[in-house]
Amino acid sequence: MAKRVILLTNFIPPYRLPLYRALADRVGDLQVAISTPMEANRNWTPNWEGLNVKVQKNLTLRRKWRHPHGFSEDIYVHIPYDTLSLLADYRPDVIISGEMGLRTLQAALYRRFHPESPLILWATVSEYSERGRGKLRDRLRRWLVPQADALLVNGKSGARYVRQFGIRDEQLFYAPYTTNIEPFLQVPLSRNGDRAYRLLYVGQFLERKGMIPLFSALKRYAERHSQRQLELILVGDGPLRPQLERETIPDNLTLNWIGHVDYGKLPEIYAQAGMFLFPTLADEWGLVTNEAMAAGLPVLGSLYGQSVEELVEEGKTGWTFRPDRPEELDRALERALATPPEALEQMRVSARDRIASITPERVADRMVEAIEFVSS
């Protein structure tokens, strides 16, 4: 497949690198254009080894996102203002544009005057991640989505979101979040003794991640089961961490604060736990679900994260809940921590089996299907 493809995106997180490399192997020429080497609130070191990457001329704004689920968060809005000139210089056969913002607006305008360069929108969104974003953003997307020749979506929630803008089903291609899961697949499945019930959280400490309702639920569980020891490993950092560290917790609840861990060392962390917590109030996906399941951890996951809807099957690969409904979170914890060891062993096998096919190579193949669709 000899195509000149340009991918427009904000930055390259380490989990995206294997996918972009796999896509580069499948097209004739892949140019990746990014707004910034790395966003200010990320601890990752920029790395795009093996890719043809250009950092655009960019203006970054910070705005407040206020979500109906009750949290607020500072987010970055990138405006790479040289997108039109970049496209004119590169003259791509296919344009893939993420984020559906002002970058994509420029790509759509280029597409209008250059119909030989079809446009694929990469809608890395869910219904919950797009709430509270503002009327201007909604109006922009109502115009943008019909301009696209095809759309890539993470899963069913993303598909439901974009369908409201008039996209046809034959234009939709599913490209779930993925990363190189091989290091996580090397983690031994067996979890003996207390480790089988040891809980793990990996991620940022933000209101959006649902840590406040999670802590409340864990304290309620510990108080109801005062004779049982409960342990939670916490990996990551963020503005909410000092508040959480000051929380008064029951004596039978142990919190192990690990802090930031380099991405390559995460499999060692997953190997220390038996269950994974993903209590998000709004996430377009939640790649930690992929990592946990590959490492053999059933996931206690929020239905407000698209990865949970796609990957977590109640009682088979994990347990689901809505974190803004305390009774659901309490019941999920009860179900998980009352699961017999032999059932947990089978759930670990099922979790790994479920995620095994979501590899960078498979997802790159789906992106190629979209490229071939718009090129036909």
C-alpha positions as CSV (number, residue, x, y, z in Angstrom):
1,M,0.0,0.0,0.0
2,A,1.9,3.1,-1.2
3,K,0.1,6.2,0.2
4,R,1.4,9.5,1.6
5,V,-0.5,9.8,4.8
6,I,-0.3,12.7,7.3
7,L,-1.5,12.2,10.9
8,L,-2.3,15.4,12.8
9,T,-2.3,15.1,16.6
10,N,-1.5,16.9,19.8
11,F,1.6,14.9,21.0
12,I,2.9,11.4,21.1
13,P,2.4,9.6,24.4
14,P,4.5,6.5,24.9
15,Y,1.6,4.1,24.5
16,R,0.8,5.5,21.1
17,L,4.3,5.0,19.7
18,P,3.9,1.2,18.9
19,L,0.6,2.0,17.0
20,Y,2.2,4.8,14.9
21,R,5.2,2.6,14.1
22,A,2.8,-0.2,13.0
23,L,0.9,2.3,10.8
24,A,4.1,3.6,9.3
25,D,5.0,0.0,8.3
26,R,1.7,-0.3,6.4
27,V,1.7,2.9,4.4
28,G,4.2,4.2,1.9
29,D,5.0,7.4,3.7
30,L,3.7,8.5,7.1
31,Q,4.2,12.1,8.3
32,V,3.2,12.8,11.9
33,A,2.5,16.4,12.8
34,I,2.2,17.3,16.5
35,S,1.3,20.5,18.3
36,T,3.8,20.2,21.1
37,P,6.6,17.7,22.1
38,M,4.7,17.0,25.3
39,E,1.9,18.6,27.3
40,A,3.0,20.4,30.5
41,N,1.0,18.1,32.8
42,R,2.6,14.9,31.6
43,N,5.7,13.2,33.1
44,W,6.6,11.4,29.9
45,T,9.8,12.1,28.0
46,P,9.2,13.0,24.3
47,N,10.1,10.0,22.1
48,W,9.2,9.4,18.5
49,E,12.1,7.3,17.4
50,G,11.5,5.6,14.1
51,L,8.8,8.1,13.0
52,N,8.9,11.1,10.7
53,V,7.7,13.8,13.0
54,K,7.2,17.6,12.6
55,V,6.4,19.9,15.5
56,Q,4.0,22.6,14.3
57,K,3.9,26.3,15.0
58,N,1.4,26.3,17.8
59,L,-0.6,28.4,20.2
60,T,-1.7,26.7,23.4
61,L,-4.5,28.0,25.6
62,R,-5.7,26.7,28.9
63,R,-9.4,26.5,29.8
64,K,-11.6,25.1,32.5
65,W,-13.7,22.1,31.8
66,R,-16.7,21.8,34.1
67,H,-18.4,18.4,33.8
68,P,-22.0,17.5,34.7
69,H,-20.6,14.7,36.9
70,G,-19.4,17.4,39.3
71,F,-15.6,17.8,38.6
72,S,-13.7,20.6,36.9
73,E,-10.3,20.3,35.3
74,D,-7.8,22.5,33.4
75,I,-7.4,21.3,29.9
76,Y,-5.1,22.4,27.1
77,V,-6.4,23.7,23.7
78,H,-3.8,23.6,20.9
79,I,-4.0,25.7,17.9
80,P,-1.4,24.7,15.3
81,Y,-1.8,27.6,13.0
82,D,0.5,26.4,10.2
83,T,-1.6,23.3,9.4
84,L,-2.8,24.6,6.0
85,S,0.7,25.5,4.8
86,L,2.0,22.1,6.1
87,L,-0.6,20.2,4.1
88,A,0.1,22.3,1.0
89,D,3.8,21.4,1.3
90,Y,3.3,17.7,2.0
91,R,0.4,17.2,-0.5
92,P,-0.9,14.0,1.3
93,D,-3.0,11.3,-0.3
94,V,-4.9,10.9,2.9
95,I,-5.3,13.1,6.0
96,I,-6.0,11.7,9.5
97,S,-6.8,14.4,12.0
98,G,-7.5,13.9,15.7
99,E,-9.2,16.0,18.4
100,M,-11.9,17.5,16.0
101,G,-10.9,21.1,16.9
102,L,-9.2,24.0,15.1
103,R,-6.5,21.8,13.6
104,T,-9.2,19.6,12.0
105,L,-11.1,22.7,10.8
106,Q,-8.0,23.6,8.8
107,A,-7.7,20.1,7.5
108,A,-11.3,20.2,6.4
109,L,-10.8,23.5,4.6
110,Y,-7.8,22.0,2.8
111,R,-9.9,18.9,1.9
112,R,-12.6,21.1,0.4
113,F,-10.1,22.7,-2.0
114,H,-8.1,19.5,-2.6
115,P,-10.7,16.7,-3.0
116,E,-7.8,14.4,-4.0
117,S,-6.8,14.4,-0.3
118,P,-9.6,12.7,1.6
119,L,-10.1,13.4,5.3
120,I,-10.4,10.8,8.1
121,L,-11.4,12.2,11.5
122,W,-9.9,10.2,14.5
123,A,-12.7,10.8,17.1
124,T,-11.0,9.6,20.2
125,V,-14.0,10.5,22.3
126,S,-16.9,8.9,24.3
127,E,-20.3,10.3,25.2
128,Y,-19.1,11.0,28.7
129,S,-15.8,12.7,27.8
130,E,-17.6,15.2,25.6
131,R,-20.1,16.5,28.2
132,G,-19.7,20.0,29.4
133,R,-17.3,21.0,26.6
134,G,-19.3,24.0,25.5
135,K,-21.7,25.1,22.7
136,L,-19.0,26.4,20.4
137,R,-17.3,23.0,20.4
138,D,-20.6,21.3,19.7
139,R,-21.3,23.6,16.7
140,L,-17.9,23.1,15.3
141,R,-18.3,19.3,15.4
142,R,-21.7,19.5,13.8
143,W,-20.0,21.2,10.8
144,L,-16.8,19.1,10.8
145,V,-18.1,15.6,11.1
146,P,-20.1,15.7,7.8
147,Q,-17.0,17.0,6.0
148,A,-15.1,13.8,6.8
149,D,-14.8,10.9,4.3
150,A,-14.5,8.4,7.2
151,L,-14.2,8.4,11.0
152,L,-12.1,6.3,13.4
153,V,-13.8,5.8,16.8
154,N,-12.6,4.0,20.0
155,G,-15.8,2.0,20.5
156,K,-19.6,1.9,20.7
157,S,-19.8,5.0,22.9
158,G,-17.7,7.0,20.5
159,A,-19.8,5.7,17.6
160,R,-23.0,6.8,19.4
161,Y,-21.5,10.3,19.9
162,V,-20.6,10.9,16.3
163,R,-23.8,9.4,14.8
164,Q,-25.7,12.4,16.1
165,F,-23.8,14.6,13.6
166,G,-25.1,12.6,10.6
167,I,-22.3,10.2,9.9
168,R,-23.2,6.9,8.1
169,D,-22.4,3.5,9.6
170,E,-20.3,2.5,6.5
171,Q,-18.0,5.5,7.3
172,L,-17.2,4.3,10.8
173,F,-14.1,2.2,11.6
174,Y,-13.3,1.0,15.1
175,A,-9.8,1.6,16.3
176,P,-9.7,1.1,20.1
177,Y,-6.9,2.4,22.2
178,T,-3.9,0.0,22.2
179,T,-0.3,-0.3,23.2
180,N,2.4,-2.9,23.2
181,I,0.9,-5.4,25.7
182,E,3.7,-8.0,25.3
183,P,5.5,-6.9,28.5
184,F,2.2,-7.1,30.4
185,L,1.5,-10.6,29.0
186,Q,4.8,-11.8,30.5
187,V,3.4,-11.1,34.0
188,P,2.7,-14.5,35.7
189,L,-1.1,-15.1,36.0
190,S,-1.0,-16.8,39.4
191,R,-1.7,-14.6,42.4
192,N,-1.4,-16.4,45.8
193,G,-2.7,-15.4,49.2
194,D,-3.4,-11.8,50.0
195,R,-1.9,-10.7,46.7
196,A,-5.0,-12.0,44.9
197,Y,-7.1,-9.3,46.6
198,R,-4.6,-6.5,46.6
199,L,-6.0,-3.5,44.8
200,L,-4.1,-1.3,42.3
201,Y,-4.7,2.1,40.9
202,V,-2.5,3.6,38.1
203,G,-3.1,7.1,36.8
204,Q,-3.3,10.7,37.5
205,F,-4.8,12.0,40.8
206,L,-7.5,14.2,39.5
207,E,-11.1,14.8,40.4
208,R,-12.1,13.4,37.0
209,K,-10.4,10.0,37.8
210,G,-13.0,9.4,40.5
211,M,-10.6,9.0,43.4
212,I,-12.8,10.9,45.9
213,P,-15.8,8.6,45.5
214,L,-13.4,5.6,45.4
215,F,-11.8,6.5,48.7
216,S,-15.2,7.0,50.3
217,A,-16.3,3.5,49.1
218,L,-13.0,1.9,50.3
219,K,-13.5,3.4,53.8
220,R,-17.1,2.2,53.9
221,Y,-16.0,-1.3,52.9
222,A,-13.2,-1.3,55.5
223,E,-15.6,-0.2,58.3
224,R,-18.2,-2.9,57.3
225,H,-15.5,-5.6,57.3
226,S,-13.4,-4.5,60.3
227,Q,-11.7,-7.9,60.6
228,R,-10.4,-7.9,57.0
229,Q,-7.2,-6.3,55.9
230,L,-7.5,-4.3,52.7
231,E,-4.5,-3.0,50.7
232,L,-4.3,-0.5,47.8
233,I,-1.2,0.4,45.7
234,L,-1.4,3.9,44.2
235,V,0.8,4.7,41.3
236,G,1.0,8.2,39.7
237,D,0.8,11.8,40.7
238,G,-1.4,14.8,40.4
239,P,-3.0,17.8,42.2
240,L,-5.4,15.7,44.2
241,R,-2.7,13.6,45.8
242,P,-2.0,15.8,48.9
243,Q,-5.7,15.9,49.8
244,L,-6.0,12.1,49.4
245,E,-2.9,11.6,51.6
246,R,-4.5,13.6,54.4
247,E,-7.6,11.4,54.4
248,T,-8.3,9.6,57.7
249,I,-8.6,5.9,56.9
250,P,-9.6,2.9,59.0
251,D,-6.8,0.9,60.5
252,N,-7.5,-2.2,58.3
253,L,-7.0,-0.2,55.1
254,T,-3.4,0.2,54.0
255,L,-2.4,2.7,51.3
256,N,0.9,2.3,49.5
257,W,1.9,5.5,47.6
258,I,4.4,4.7,44.9
259,G,4.4,7.9,42.9
260,H,5.5,8.3,39.3
261,V,6.8,5.1,37.6
262,D,8.5,5.0,34.2
263,Y,6.2,3.5,31.7
264,G,8.5,0.6,31.0
265,K,8.5,-0.5,34.6
266,L,4.7,-0.7,34.9
267,P,4.5,-4.5,34.3
268,E,6.5,-5.0,37.6
269,I,3.8,-3.0,39.4
270,Y,0.9,-4.8,37.9
271,A,2.5,-8.1,39.0
272,Q,2.2,-7.0,42.7
273,A,-1.6,-6.8,42.7
274,G,-4.6,-9.0,42.0
275,M,-7.3,-6.5,41.0
276,F,-7.3,-3.2,39.2
277,L,-9.4,-0.1,40.0
278,F,-10.5,2.3,37.3
279,P,-13.1,4.6,38.9
280,T,-13.2,7.4,36.3
281,L,-16.0,10.0,36.1
282,A,-15.3,10.6,32.4
283,D,-12.7,9.0,30.0
284,E,-12.6,8.6,26.3
285,W,-11.0,5.2,26.9
286,G,-8.7,4.3,29.8
287,L,-5.6,2.4,28.5
288,V,-4.8,1.2,32.0
289,T,-7.7,-1.3,31.5
290,N,-5.8,-2.9,28.6
291,E,-2.6,-3.0,30.6
292,A,-4.3,-4.5,33.7
293,M,-6.2,-7.2,31.7
294,A,-3.0,-8.1,29.8
295,A,-1.3,-8.5,33.2
296,G,-4.1,-10.8,34.3
297,L,-5.9,-8.4,36.6
298,P,-9.7,-8.3,36.6
299,V,-10.9,-4.7,36.5
300,L,-13.2,-3.0,38.9
301,G,-14.2,-0.4,36.4
302,S,-16.4,2.7,35.9
303,L,-18.9,2.6,33.0
304,Y,-17.9,6.2,32.3
305,G,-14.7,4.9,30.8
306,Q,-15.2,3.5,27.3
307,S,-12.7,0.8,27.8
308,V,-14.9,-0.7,30.5
309,E,-17.9,-0.8,28.3
310,E,-15.9,-2.5,25.6
311,L,-13.7,-4.9,27.6
312,V,-15.1,-5.6,31.1
313,E,-17.7,-8.3,31.3
314,E,-19.4,-8.5,34.7
315,G,-18.2,-11.5,36.7
316,K,-16.0,-12.7,33.8
317,T,-13.2,-10.1,33.3
318,G,-14.2,-7.7,36.1
319,W,-17.0,-5.8,37.8
320,T,-18.7,-2.6,36.7
321,F,-20.3,0.4,38.4
322,R,-21.0,4.1,38.1
323,P,-18.9,6.0,40.6
324,D,-21.4,8.8,41.1
325,R,-23.8,6.2,42.5
326,P,-22.3,5.1,45.9
327,E,-24.5,2.1,46.2
328,E,-23.2,0.7,42.8
329,L,-19.6,1.3,43.9
330,D,-20.3,-0.4,47.2
331,R,-21.9,-3.4,45.5
332,A,-19.1,-3.8,43.0
333,L,-16.5,-3.8,45.8
334,E,-18.5,-6.4,47.7
335,R,-18.8,-8.6,44.6
336,A,-15.1,-8.3,43.8
337,L,-13.7,-8.9,47.2
338,A,-16.1,-11.8,47.9
339,T,-15.0,-13.6,44.7
340,P,-13.5,-17.0,45.6
341,P,-9.8,-17.6,44.7
342,E,-10.6,-20.3,42.1
343,A,-13.0,-17.9,40.4
344,L,-10.4,-15.2,40.4
345,E,-7.9,-17.5,38.7
346,Q,-10.4,-18.1,35.8
347,M,-11.1,-14.3,35.6
348,R,-7.4,-13.6,35.2
349,V,-7.3,-16.1,32.2
350,S,-10.4,-14.5,30.7
351,A,-9.1,-11.0,31.1
352,R,-5.9,-11.8,29.3
353,D,-7.7,-13.7,26.6
354,R,-10.1,-10.7,26.0
355,I,-7.3,-8.2,25.5
356,A,-4.9,-10.4,23.5
357,S,-6.2,-9.4,20.1
358,I,-6.1,-5.6,20.7
359,T,-2.6,-5.0,19.6
360,P,-1.0,-2.1,17.7
361,E,-0.7,-4.3,14.6
362,R,-4.4,-5.2,14.6
363,V,-5.5,-1.6,15.2
364,A,-3.1,-0.3,12.5
365,D,-4.9,-2.8,10.2
366,R,-8.2,-1.2,11.0
367,M,-6.8,2.3,10.3
368,V,-5.6,1.0,6.9
369,E,-9.1,-0.2,6.2
370,A,-10.3,3.3,6.7
371,I,-7.5,4.6,4.4
372,E,-8.4,2.2,1.7
373,F,-12.1,3.1,2.1
374,V,-11.5,6.8,1.5
375,S,-9.0,6.1,-1.3
376,S,-11.4,3.9,-3.4
